[in-house]
Amino acid sequence: MKKLLLLLLLIPNLVLADYDPSKPYKVLAPEGSDPKNVTRIELQCAEAAGYSKNEYSAKKIEVSCLKQYGLIVYQENSDIFDEPYSELILLIFVILLFIGYKKIKDKRLLNEATAAVKLSRSLTESGKDRTDQDMIPGGSGEFGLDPKNPIPTNNVQGSRLYLSKLNTIKGAKVTYERCGSTTTDNLPNVTDIYNIFSKGELYATIYICPYHKKNSTLAPKGLVLKK
């Protein structure tokens, strides 16, 4: 990861390093251009570059000026200022930048999930804070709909089994999607957050804590459990 980020930072420098101000370059005018007009543009750009402090900066200013007027600049042994080549370099740079960002984001999410699992393990390995009741002692708020009163289940597989049995109060099948986790000040364990969908639309958001001795037999308000 560090090597990839370093490469992303160095790409602009590597690209510019191909330009040698000591070498001459050629100006390629589009087909059908007026030679007199091209000469006039070259003189204007050369004059603009004359205010630069050094030759390298002068060449960069001149090249940039020429390209703004639609002229293609070509340097021997380097196509760095050729328009299609420059666009390709920019595209590669953007792709590498996106890949680097995605890897950083995925690693951050993985670290957060790992930290949450470690925290819950440290709190539940001894059997402390695990319940065999349908509701977690110390919970407050609407059952299953408030993060302070999550639904107790026995491990992640237990959560999936519980979710697979949920229906709307009208008996319609629901689907679910885990969208993160949270903690509260009244309960020690990490709570998973699930969005519940009915017919493709968000029906409810419920909270499940999978670090207990059994699955609850109760359902949140607005939902029922199939037997």
N, C-alpha and C positions, 0 to 999 in steps of 0.2 A: 504493500500500500504506500509506504513512504517513497519507494522508487518511482511509482506511478505519478504521485503528486510532484516529485522533483522533475520528472520528464515534462509534465504539463507546464511547469514554470519555466523550463528551459527552452521549450519549442520556439517562442518568439525570438529568443537570442540566437538559436541555431539557424533559424531562417535568415535573419539579418546578417549572420556571419558569412553567408554565401556571397554577399555583395562586396566587391572589391572596387573602391573608388579610383584605384590607379588604372583600371582597365576601361577602355572606351565602350560605349554602348551605342546601339543603333535604334533609330526611331522608325517604326513601321506605321505608315499612315494607312487608314482604311482605303479600299479600292474606290477610285473616283474622286479622291480628295484633290483640292487645288494646291499645287506645289507652293505657290506664293503664300497661301494661307498657312500652310504647314511651316514654312520658313518663318513667318511672322510669329507664330505660336512659339516656335523654338527660341526665338530672340526674346520674347516676353518672359518665358520661363527661365532662361539664362540670366536675365536681368533680375528677376525675383530671387534667384539663388545667390546672386552676387552679394546680398546683404548678410549671408551666413558667416559664422565665425570660423569655420573650418571646411575643408574640401568634402569630407564625408557628409556633413550636414547639407552642404550646397548641392551635392549630387542627389540626396534624398528629396530635397525641396524641388529640384528641377524635375526629377522623375515623377513626383507626385503631381506637379503642375501639368506635365505633358499628358499624364493619364486622365486628368480631369477634363482635358480637351478631347478625349477619345483616341489619343495616340497610344500605340503599344510600344513599350520599351523593352528591348532585348539586349542582354549582355552576353558576350561570348563565354561559353562554358557554364552558363547559369541562366536558367529560365525564371529566376526568382521574381522578376518584375512582369513576366508575361501574365496577362489577366486570368486565363483559365488555370494556370498553375497556382496562382495566388489563391483563387477560390478553392482549389482542392486542398491546399494547406489549411485554410480556414475551416473547411469542413472536417478534416481529420482532427484538428485541434478541438473543435466543438464536440465531436464524438468521444474523444479521449476524456474531455472534461466531464461529460455526462456519465461515462462509465465510472470515473473516479468518484463523482458525487454519489452515484447509486451504491457503490461498494461501501462508502463511508456511512451512508444512511442505513444500509442493511446491517452493518456491523454494530451501529449504535443501537438499533432495535433488538439485535441479538443479545447485546450486553445488558440491556434493560430487562429483557425476559429472563436471562440467566440470573441476574441479581434478584429478581422477584421470586424465582424458584428457590434460590438459596435462602432467602429470608423466610419463606414459608416452611422450608424443611427444618430450619433451625428452631422454629417455634412449635413444630408439630411432631418431631421425631420422638420425643419423650412421651407422647400421648397427651400432653397438656393442651388445653384449648380445643380438643377434638370432642365433638358431641355425637350422640346416637339418637338425638331427638329430631323432630321434624322442623324445628326452628332453633336457631343458634341463641343460647342464653346470652343476654346482654344486648341483643339486637334492638333497634328502634326504628320506627317509620314503617311504611307500607311494605309488607313481606314481599321480597323478590323484586320490588320496584324501586326500593331505596338502597343505595350502597351500604347504609348502616344496618340493614337487615337482609343480608343475602340468603339465597337458598343453599342449604348444606348438601353437598354430594360427596361421594367417596371416590376420589381421584378424577382425572380428566375423562377417562372412559365412562365413569359414572355420570359425569356432566352430560356427555353425549347421549347416554342412554336416557337420562332424564329429559333432555331436549327433544329426543325422538318421540317421546310420548305426549308432548304438548299439542293441544288443539285450541282453537278459539272457543269461546263459550257457545258458538253456533255449530261447533263440531268440525270446522274447517281445518285442514292440515296446515301446519306452519313450517317455515324454513328458518334457519338461524345463521348468524355470522358473528364470530368473535371479533370485537373491535377494540380490544385493549384490556387493561387491568387497572385497579385502583386500590387504595388503602383508606381506612377511616380511623378516627381517633378512639372509637369505642370498641373496635375489634382488632385482634393482633394479626390476623392472616390477610394475605392478598386476596382480593376478590376479582373474578373475571367478569367482563362486561360483554353482553350479547345483544345484538339487534334481532328482533323477531319480526318476520315478514309473513304476511298473508296475501296471497294472490299478487305477489311481486311488490307490495307496498308495505312500508314500515308500520308494524302493528303495535309494538311495544319495545322497550329496552329493559332487560332484566339483569339481575346481578346474582352470580353463583360463586360460592366458595367451595372448592373441591378438596378441602383438606380435613374432611370429617369421616366419621366411622360408617355412615350409611347415606343413601339417597333419601331426601325428604319425600313424603307422600302428599305434600300440599302443593298447590299451584298458586301463582300470583293472581291477583284480581284481574278478571278479563280473560283468563286462560283456565283450561282444565287438563288434568292428566288422564290419559287413556289407561284402562286397567288391563 
